[in-house]
Amino acid sequence: MASATTTMRPLVSLTLPEKGVARLAVQGGMVVAGTLLLTLSAKTKVVLGPVDLSLQTLAIFLIAAAFGMRMAVATLLLYMAQGAAGLPVFQGTPEKGLGLVYMAGPTGGYLAGFVVAAAIAGWAADRGWDRNPFKFFAALLVASAAILGFGFAWLAGLIGPEKAWQFGVAPFIVSDLIKTALAASLVPAIWGLIGAWRKKDA
């Protein structure tokens, strides 16, 4: 029973202290580091229209797989709080605005979708789906669809459904599938390497 429980833990469980202040400190540091990774991924962008293409989706999936649902959602919420406070952590900041003004713009729906996607991917990791590329790919497809769905709904209210689909969804479908497949392949591969390393040392 104990080994079954262990296999359901996300990657972060391999490095966290068991309990106490040390555990909370490490978790806090990882959450902050996660927001830095999100910021860096946001700044690697390609302009395609009212919403830019970035590596954030991949970063969110990897963070969720490593952290599990609770820490992943905490990371995304801290990231949103940083952006709301006016820090230039989002794709188009500071050139397209800062703080709540930017968050209310064209990317507002995608930002909300990021949090939902982190919860979905983290939930899957907590259940060990990130060990299986097919299960994890299915979960990440749902997470990716949530990002595009929230983004479309928000953008449609700003520029209309037709333009929202044309500029806010269609250009990202193929790239999001690629990033989803990459994350779904990479994370199980890491678990495979960890398993092989443990057997070698056993």
Secondary structure, DSSP 4 states (H G I P E B T S, - for coil): -HHHHHHTS-GGGGTS-SSSHHHHHHHHHHHHHHHHHHHHHHHSEE--SSS-EESHHHHHHHHHHHH-HHHHHHHHHHHHHHHHTT-S-STTTTTT--HHHHHTSTTHHHHHHHHHHHHHHHHHHHTTGGGSHHHHHHHHHHHHHHHHHHHHHHHHHHH-HHHHHHHHTGGGHHHHHHHHHHHHHHHHHHHHHHHHHHHHH-
